[in-house]
């Protein structure tokens, strides 16, 4: 009962924030970037909550915690130091300055203006549309199953509740509402994660005692020949840490910061936040080796381990009702934050990047905010339909999404921030090579090796872009002067 009360209060609060955000949203820049007025704390937590969703707490924590043991904590450390700290220090200042110089609000707009390539924007927007939309559906799916397990709410009903409330605060308030709700949700995540680990570790004799027990039980549950290779660990670390540098829903946070002075503080806050969330999630997964045996770990009818059920089962069996309700809010917060950011970026791929004219020719009024709201609603509905019916080809796109999007954008985006010699042809080559490599390797290596496929898709374009740049005509000076204005 207490969980239902927490949930109702949480969802009402999200709705109120959405209505408040609507009053502050007048222009497209307000709706998509919050008018570029976000301070360090809000920006940092917005980045962190977009980084971690139900996928890490339910899927990744269970699978990697069981299969990798304490080695899973390397993923958490890399996520914080590379995915959070280094991303802010390397990308934020130049992204904020250059997107303002180029008057760009989205990744496709940035690539078009940076390289003077008018056809690059629709290509990039199409990648976002086709791969991020299924990703949002996968987040909805994880939430639906969690609600079903904890509250015994039918999966279909849980999906409808999540769709309705995410849609309300996102459609009404845009980025203002997302940023404020992210801050509230991030606070819940931060303290909830620490309490969760503390309570579970205390049941095993304390933190250090628990670490020792995990080390003893892991080789008994996962024999040496079945333990993941170093290459598997490295590829997963690379994909989940460096891979975020090319995701539009993450880089959008740099566009929206108030000024460059907020970057150092935001970098520190994001890093601390990521350390706590990442270590809490993966360490909880590794504790499954203490709380479960090979006989009672969740399995399906065929006897295969159900990795997605490990953490939910562990929590429901070992946490009191009050704390379980708090943890549910933690996972819900993580997922709604990620979901709203992904839907906002996905809808912008049409409303901003593909919509031919945002000005009404009769009245002269900007129709873009209304279009963004409309498309956000449509995208939320499509996400529901994908989550509900689980079309087979969409499920495949879900598995491809991270590598396809980051592989397409990381190299053209990062080189574009720092190297003036990058050419238009190289930007096309980087985007298309990353996309092609992800799709080909995914099917050649199989879904089980998707982190390795994604790692190659992200890394190879960093070789392709400079090679093509040095073999093609250098960009013109006026374009570079505009993009790099105020940057050394």
Helices and strands as residue ranges (DSSP letters): H 2-24, H 28-33, G 34-36, H 40-51, H 54-54, I 55-60, H 61-68, G 69-71, H 72-78, I 79-86, H 87-87, I 88-92, H 93-101, H 107-115, H 118-151, H 155-202, H 207-221, G 224-226, H 230-241, G 242-246, H 248-255, G 260-262, H 263-286, H 288-291, H 307-318, H 321-351, H 368-389, H 392-418, H 424-445, G 447-449, H 450-471, H 477-483
